Amino acid sequence: MERTYKLIKLVGISHNSYEEAIENAIEAASKTHSQLDWFQVIEQRGKITDGKIAEFQVILEASFKVIQK
């Protein structure tokens, strides 16, 4: 069966970890895109304040299936 997916780009942020940043992004996106199917992390980075990690940031792509008639 042929399938088509729509990709969306997300940025997740956490003060605790990259994993939590991913979870935050997916959870927020799921509120408007209930059929998310998969994701991949494109980039990880962070913010440094006063010599300490202040924030974990991830850029990821997530997809959902496009309904074909």
N, C-alpha and C positions, 0 to 999 in steps of 0.2 A: 504494500500500500504506500502510495506516495504521500509525503507530508511536507508541510512548509511551516517554518517557525519565524516568529518575530523576535529580534534581539533588542533588548533595552540595556542601557549602560547605567550603572548605579555607583554611588560613592557611599560607603558605610564608614561610620566614625565611632570610636569607643575610647574611653579613658583607661580601659583595662587590658584589651588584647585584640589582635587581628581577628581571631575567631569570633569574638563578640561583635566586632565591626561588621563582619560578614553576616552574622545572624541579625543584626540591627537592620542592615540594608534589605535582606530578604523578607524579614517580617514586615517592614514598612511597605515594600513593593507589593507584597501579597494582599494588602488591604485594597488595592485598586486593580491588581492583576491576580485573580484567584487561581489561575491555572498555570502558574510557573512550573516549568518542567525540569530545568537544569541551570547550572551557573558555572562560570569559570572566573577565577581571579586573574585579572590582567596586571595589576600593579599593587604593591604594598609600599606604604611610606608612613611617615609620622611627623609629628610636630615636637620640637624640643623647646622647652622653656626653662631657663636658669640651669642649663646643663642636665636636665632630666626629661625623660619622655613624658610629654603632656597629653599626647593623643595618638592613637593608632588609626590609620586611614587605609582603606582598600578601595580600589576601583575594580568593579566586576561587571561582567555581562551576564544577564539572565535571559531565558527565553520562555516563550509560551507558544503553543501550537495555534496556527491560524486555521480557523474552521473553513474547510473547502466544501462547496456545495456541488 
